[in-house]
Amino acid sequence: MRPGAHYIRDNVECNDAKCPIHGSVKTHGYSIEGVVVSDKLRTTVIVEHGYTSYLQKYQRSLRKNSRIAAHNPQCIGARLGDHVLIQGTRRLSKTKSFVVTKLLGMKEKPQAKKAEEKQEKAKAKESQ
């Protein structure tokens, strides 16, 4: 987990009118946990939320993903791979009706695991 990931960043001044903490946007309705899969836009992140649905006809459960565009305030600053909490709000733009309210942690990336494993294998070979 990134240091201070559960909290708002103190060193950033938030002048965002669409911030649920410092601005005038009120949250209501859904609270969804998900992982940031894209942070290419300046104030928007794409959050992927995994869920299961049951098919009565086949008596099976399906795993599905939904990708939700959410506003990313300056004071929170969620990045790629972060585990976040988003909440519903009024329509902020054509595609955004959610806002990031809390950073819950950082998801471990598979590339980082693979790199660590390669380093461990290389060290083991050197020691032999």
Long-range contacts (C-beta under 8 A, 24 or more apart in sequence): 1-105, 1-106, 2-82, 2-103, 2-105, 2-106, 5-82, 5-103, 5-104, 5-105, 5-106, 6-102, 6-103, 6-104, 6-105, 7-103, 8-75, 8-76, 9-75, 9-76, 9-77, 12-74, 12-75, 12-77, 13-74, 14-73, 14-74, 14-75, 15-74, 16-43, 16-73, 16-74, 16-75, 18-43, 18-71, 18-73, 18-92, 18-99, 19-73, 19-74, 19-75, 19-99, 20-73, 20-87, 20-89, 20-99, 20-101, 21-73, 21-75, 21-101, 22-73, 22-75, 23-73, 25-89, 25-90, 25-92, 25-99, 26-89, 26-90, 27-87, 27-88, 27-89, 27-99, 27-101, 28-87, 28-88, 28-89, 29-87, 29-88, 30-87, 30-88, 30-98, 31-85, 31-86, 31-87, 31-88, 31-101, 32-68, 32-85, 32-86, 32-87, 32-98, 33-83, 33-84, 33-85, 33-86, 33-104, 34-68, 34-83, 34-84, 34-86, 35-81, 35-82, 35-83, 35-84, 35-107, 36-78, 36-79, 36-80, 36-81, 36-82, 36-84, 37-67, 37-80, 38-80, 39-72, 39-78, 39-79, 39-80, 43-71, 43-72, 43-73, 44-69, 44-70, 44-71, 44-72, 44-96, 45-69, 45-70, 45-72, 45-78, 45-84, 45-100, 46-70, 47-84, 47-86, 47-98, 47-100, 68-98, 69-95, 69-96, 69-98, 70-96, 70-98, 70-99, 70-100, 71-96, 71-98, 71-99, 71-100, 72-100, 73-99, 73-100, 76-100, 76-101, 76-102, 76-103, 78-103, 81-106, 81-107, 81-109, 82-106, 82-107, 83-107
